[in-house]
Amino acid sequence: MFGPIGMPEMLIILAIVILIFGANRLPELGKGIGQGIKNFKSGMKHESTDEK
């Protein structure tokens, strides 16, 4: 149904994010998302070691 996301779609998504959050808050938003991904990966790593 949906194919891979191409460059035009990414630009549209970026424009919408800038409109919603504003250009000044983008670094904070990126930092928060990065920390969330890091915590998720760390949690998954600890979960797999706990099961062993």
C-alpha positions in Angstrom: 0.0 0.0 0.0 2.7 2.5 1.0 6.1 2.4 -0.6 9.4 3.6 0.8 9.5 7.2 1.9 11.4 9.3 -0.7 13.0 12.7 -0.5 9.8 14.7 -1.4 7.9 13.1 1.3 10.7 13.7 3.8 10.7 17.4 2.9 6.9 17.7 3.4 7.2 16.0 6.8 10.0 18.3 7.8 8.0 21.4 6.7 5.0 20.2 8.8 7.3 19.6 11.8 8.8 23.1 11.5 5.3 24.6 11.2 4.1 22.8 14.3 7.1 23.1 16.6 8.9 26.1 15.2 12.5 26.2 14.0 13.9 27.2 17.5 12.6 24.0 19.1 13.9 21.6 16.5 17.2 21.0 18.3 15.4 20.2 21.6 13.0 17.9 19.8 15.9 16.0 18.0 17.8 15.7 21.3 14.7 14.3 23.0 14.0 11.8 20.2 17.7 10.7 20.3 17.6 10.1 24.0 14.4 8.2 23.7 15.9 5.9 21.1 19.0 5.4 23.2 17.0 4.5 26.2 14.8 2.1 24.2 17.9 0.3 22.8 19.4 0.2 26.3 16.2 -1.3 27.6 16.1 -3.9 24.9 19.7 -4.9 25.5 19.0 -5.3 29.3 15.8 -7.2 28.6 17.6 -9.7 26.4 20.4 -10.2 28.9 17.9 -10.7 31.7 16.2 -13.5 29.8 19.4 -15.5 29.5 
